[in-house]
């Protein structure tokens, strides 16, 4: 197993071969992670949250189901989840405009962190796709309101994912520190690449 630590408010990219298993681990608890998967053979194809919702007709895959790309082809499978199971595929990555609106134009953000991490892996996209917001506690209310509450993950909670083709996987530790999203403080995530036995 190899591990990559994603420090608070930062991002990292790794290469994952088809069939490879990875785990996203919430190190201290209550930390959201923004996740992307980009096809190595054709970087114009990436994990699409909207197409995944359309395919599954639900807000998030269940264990054993897959995320798909813009052509409705599976790209990443959700293999296991030890967290409370609250995740989001509705919100975009936090970005400079969001923080400028709040009076913090120089604030770290997941959109810039994605661009930097993907760029270091040799990937440049025409736009920042909407991410999978792992551990984000923002399920819609009965009246349709979508409030973001503090993540309720515990230290060590994790999701396990299987790459269904060669991908560049990008993970950012969400930078929001003045809304409840990350328990009002940003901490680290860990990205573990597992061997063929899942260890």
KAJO-V96526 format. One line per field, one symbol per residue. ss: DSSP state (A for helix, B for strand, O for the rest). phi: phi as a letter, one per 20 degrees, with the letter a starting at -180 (. if undefined). burial: I if it has 16 or more other ideal C-beta (glycine too) atoms within 10 Angstrom, else O. Layout:
BEGIN
ss=???
phi=???
burial=???
END
This chain:
BEGIN
ss=OBBBBBOOOOBBBBBBOOOOBBBBBBOOBOOOBBBBBBBOOOOOOBOOAAAAAAAAOOOOOOOOOBBBOOOOOBBBBBBBBOOOOOOBOOOOOOOAAAAAAOOOOOOOOAAAAAAAAAAAOOOOOOOOOOOBBBOOBOOOOOOOOOOOBOOOOBOOOBBBBBBOOOBBBBBBBOOOOOOAAAOOOOOOBBBBBBOOOOO
phi=.dccedfgmcbbccecfgnfdccddefdnmdececcccfffbffdbgdffffgffelbfafegndcecefdmdgcbdeebbeefnebccdefffbgfffffencfefgbfffffgfffffendcdfbeffeeefmfebffffenfdeedffdfdgnfbcdcdfeafceddcdegefccdfhdmmbececcddeeffend
burial=OOOOOIOIIIIIIIOIOOOIIIIIIIIIIIIIIIIIIIIIOOIOIIIIIOIIIOIIOOOIIOOOOIIIIOOOOIIIIIIOIOIOOIIIIIIOIIIOOIIOOOOOOOIIIIIIIIIOIIOOIOIOOOOIIIIIIIIIIIOOOOOOOOOIOOIOIOOOIIIIIIIIIOIIIIIIIIIIIOOOIIIOOIIIIIIIIIOOOOO
END
